[in-house]
């Protein structure tokens, strides 16, 4: 392996560890503590704003430049459809014993909040494990795309920050749901640690073999990741943030967008 290739792999490993460390930190916090609901909603909204910038400039625009508009558009649609269908299945898996719809079953913010008891999706369902699966589902293409950015030397800092700020609250809420279900701290930390390792490896794969592929090939996973992230924003993060935090989450979303945009222009 050439020296510069080795440097890229090391850099991708470092970026992967940083991005995925938010999962472990979130699991540690959510497994032991509860936070005010509006704080949690603000975190989710801030992550949504950061992801909007990242999916636009780091994912979809890059996919368009690599493979053209039709390839980028098709990849985005496929990514959105795949995430939406699998997300619906995960919500059914998370569903607890209740009669009324609960929104996104897998993201039970109440489990991590001080104001309200966990929903039945956490207590009698499998919200924590379903959210873990959802984080992995959209995290793999995100982290592969991060690796591609590093392999091509196009930066990746914006995407790194967006992934980190979204991983933390999702892992926090997911681990709180596991705690509400009676899972041990060892189980909670272990499952999120496995997810972190998997997503770190996805960055290395993106920076290694995938980054050296033809531009048309690279275009598809970038667009797929953009579609998966966009669907997760509309399906889970933004609705739950608004429901739990009210109109003030608009300011958190704007703050996340501005920070991510500033990083993208540096």
C-alpha positions in Angstrom: 0.0 0.0 0.0 1.3 3.4 -1.0 2.2 5.8 1.8 -0.5 8.3 0.8 -3.1 5.5 0.8 -1.9 4.5 4.2 -2.3 8.1 5.4 -5.9 8.2 4.1 -6.8 4.9 5.8 -5.4 6.2 9.1 -7.2 9.5 8.7 -10.5 7.7 7.9 -10.1 5.5 11.0 -9.6 8.7 13.1 -12.7 10.3 11.5 -14.7 7.1 12.0 -13.8 6.9 15.6 -14.7 10.5 16.3 -18.0 10.2 14.5 -18.9 7.0 16.2 -17.7 8.0 19.6 -20.9 10.1 19.9 -22.8 6.8 20.0 -20.8 5.5 23.0 -21.0 8.8 24.8 -24.7 9.0 24.1 -25.2 5.5 25.4 -23.3 6.2 28.6 -25.4 9.3 29.3 -28.8 7.9 28.3 -28.2 4.7 30.2 -27.8 6.6 33.5 -29.4 10.0 33.3 -32.5 11.8 32.1 -32.6 15.3 30.7 -35.3 18.0 30.2 -37.5 17.2 27.2 -36.9 20.5 25.5 -33.1 20.0 25.7 -33.5 16.7 24.0 -35.8 18.2 21.4 -33.2 21.0 20.8 -30.5 18.4 20.3 -32.5 16.6 17.7 -33.4 19.8 15.9 -29.8 21.0 15.9 -28.8 17.7 14.4 -31.5 18.0 11.7 -30.2 21.5 10.7 -26.6 20.2 10.5 -27.7 17.2 8.4 -29.6 19.4 5.9 -26.4 21.2 5.0 -24.4 18.0 4.9 -26.7 16.0 2.7 -27.0 18.9 0.3 -23.3 19.8 -0.2 -21.4 16.7 1.0 -23.7 14.0 -0.4 -26.2 15.1 -3.1 -24.1 17.8 -4.8 -21.0 15.6 -4.8 -23.1 12.7 -6.3 -24.3 15.1 -9.0 -20.8 16.2 -9.8 -19.5 12.6 -9.9 -22.3 10.9 -12.0 -24.8 13.5 -13.3 -28.2 14.6 -12.2 -30.1 11.5 -13.3 -27.8 9.1 -11.4 -27.9 11.4 -8.4 -31.7 11.7 -8.4 -32.3 8.0 -8.9 -29.9 7.1 -6.0 -31.5 9.7 -3.7 -35.0 8.3 -4.4 -33.9 4.7 -3.9 -32.2 5.7 -0.6 -35.3 7.4 0.6 -37.6 4.6 -0.4 -35.4 1.9 1.2 -35.0 3.8 4.5 -38.8 4.6 4.7 -39.8 1.0 4.1 -37.3 -0.4 6.6 -38.2 2.4 9.1 -41.8 1.4 9.0 -40.9 -2.1 9.8 -38.7 -0.9 12.7 -41.6 1.1 14.1 -43.7 -2.0 14.0 -41.0 -3.9 15.8 -40.8 -1.2 18.5 -44.5 -0.9 19.0 -45.7 -1.4 22.5 -49.1 -2.3 23.9 -51.2 0.7 23.1 -54.2 1.7 21.0 -53.4 5.1 19.7 -50.5 5.9 17.2 -47.4 7.2 18.9 -45.6 8.9 16.0 -42.1 7.4 15.5 -42.2 4.4 17.9 -38.5 3.8 17.8 -37.5 7.3 18.9 -39.1 7.5 22.4 -37.8 10.9 23.7 -39.9 10.5 26.8 -37.7 7.6 27.9 -34.8 10.0 28.2 -36.8 12.9 29.6 -37.4 14.0 33.2 -41.0 15.2 32.6 -42.8 12.1 31.5 -42.7 8.3 31.8 -41.4 6.2 28.9 -43.9 5.2 26.3 -45.1 1.6 26.0 -42.8 1.3 23.0 -39.9 1.3 25.4 -41.5 -0.5 28.4 -43.4 -3.2 26.5 -41.9 -2.9 23.0 -38.4 -2.7 21.6 -37.9 1.0 20.9 -34.2 1.0 21.9 -33.2 -1.9 19.7 -35.3 -0.5 16.8 -33.6 2.9 17.1 -30.2 1.1 17.2 -31.1 -0.6 13.9 -32.3 2.6 12.4 -29.1 4.4 13.3 -27.1 1.6 11.7 -29.4 1.7 8.7 -28.8 5.3 7.8 -25.4 5.4 9.5 -23.6 3.0 7.2 -24.2 5.0 4.0 -23.4 8.2 5.8 -20.1 6.9 7.1 -19.2 5.3 3.7 -19.8 8.7 2.2 -17.6 10.3 4.8 -14.9 7.9 3.9 -15.3 8.7 0.2 -14.9 12.4 0.9 -11.6 11.6 2.8 -10.4 9.3 0.0 -11.0 12.0 -2.6 -9.4 14.7 -0.5 -12.6 16.8 -0.5 -12.7 17.4 3.2 -15.5 15.7 5.1 -15.5 17.9 8.2 -19.0 19.1 7.6 -20.3 15.6 7.3 -18.3 14.5 10.3 -19.8 17.2 12.5 -23.3 16.4 11.2 -22.9 12.7 11.9 -21.5 13.4 15.4 -24.3 15.7 16.5 -27.0 13.4 15.2 -25.4 10.2 16.7 -25.3 11.6 20.2 -29.0 12.4 20.9 -30.1 9.2 19.0 -27.9 7.0 21.1 -28.9 8.8 24.2 -32.6 8.3 23.5 -32.1 4.7 22.4 -30.1 3.7 25.4 -32.7 5.3 27.7 -35.3 3.2 26.0 -33.2 0.1 26.7 -32.9 1.1 30.3 -36.7 1.5 30.6 -37.1 -2.0 29.2 -34.8 -3.3 32.0 -31.6 -3.9 30.0 -28.4 -3.9 31.9 -25.7 -1.2 31.5 -23.4 -3.8 30.1 -25.9 -4.7 27.4 -26.7 -1.1 26.5 -23.1 0.0 26.2 -22.1 -3.2 24.4 -24.7 -3.0 21.7 -24.0 0.7 20.9 -20.3 0.0 21.0 -20.8 -2.8 18.3 -22.7 -0.2 16.2 -19.9 2.3 16.6 -17.3 -0.2 15.5 -19.4 -1.1 12.4 -19.9 2.5 11.4 -16.1 3.2 11.9 -15.3 0.4 9.5 -17.8 1.8 7.0 -15.7 5.0 6.9 -12.6 3.0 6.2 -14.3 1.1 3.4 -15.4 4.4 1.8 -11.9 5.8 2.0 -10.3 2.6 0.7 -11.7 0.5 -2.0 -14.7 2.7 -2.8 -12.9 6.0 -3.2 -10.7 4.5 -6.0 -13.8 3.4 -8.0 -15.0 5.3 -11.1 -16.9 8.5 -10.5 -20.2 7.0 -11.7 -19.9 4.2 -9.2 -19.1 6.6 -6.3 -22.1 8.7 -7.3 -24.6 6.1 -6.3 -23.7 5.5 -2.6 -23.4 9.2 -2.1 -26.9 9.8 -3.5 -28.3 6.8 -1.6 -26.9 8.2 1.6 -28.5 11.6 0.8 -31.9 9.9 0.3 -31.6 7.9 3.5 -30.6 11.0 5.6 -33.4 13.1 4.0 -36.0 10.4 4.8 -34.8 10.0 8.3 -35.1 13.8 8.9 -38.7 13.8 7.6 -39.7 10.5 9.2 -38.1 10.7 12.6 -35.9 13.6 13.7 -37.8 16.7 12.7 -41.4 15.5 13.7 -40.2 14.2 17.1 -38.2 17.3 17.8 -41.1 19.6 17.0 -43.6 17.5 19.0 -41.4 17.5 22.1 -39.9 20.9 21.9 -42.5 23.1 20.3 -41.8 26.0 17.9 -38.4 26.9 19.6 -36.8 24.0 17.9 -36.9 26.1 14.7 -34.1 28.2 16.2 -32.1 25.0 17.0 -32.6 23.8 13.5 -31.4 27.1 12.1 -28.3 27.1 14.4 -27.4 23.6 13.2 -27.8 24.6 9.6 -25.6 27.8 10.0 -22.8 25.9 11.8 -22.7 23.2 9.2 -22.8 25.7 6.4 -20.0 27.7 7.8 -17.9 24.5 8.1 -18.7 23.7 4.5 -17.3 27.0 3.3 -14.1 26.9 5.2 
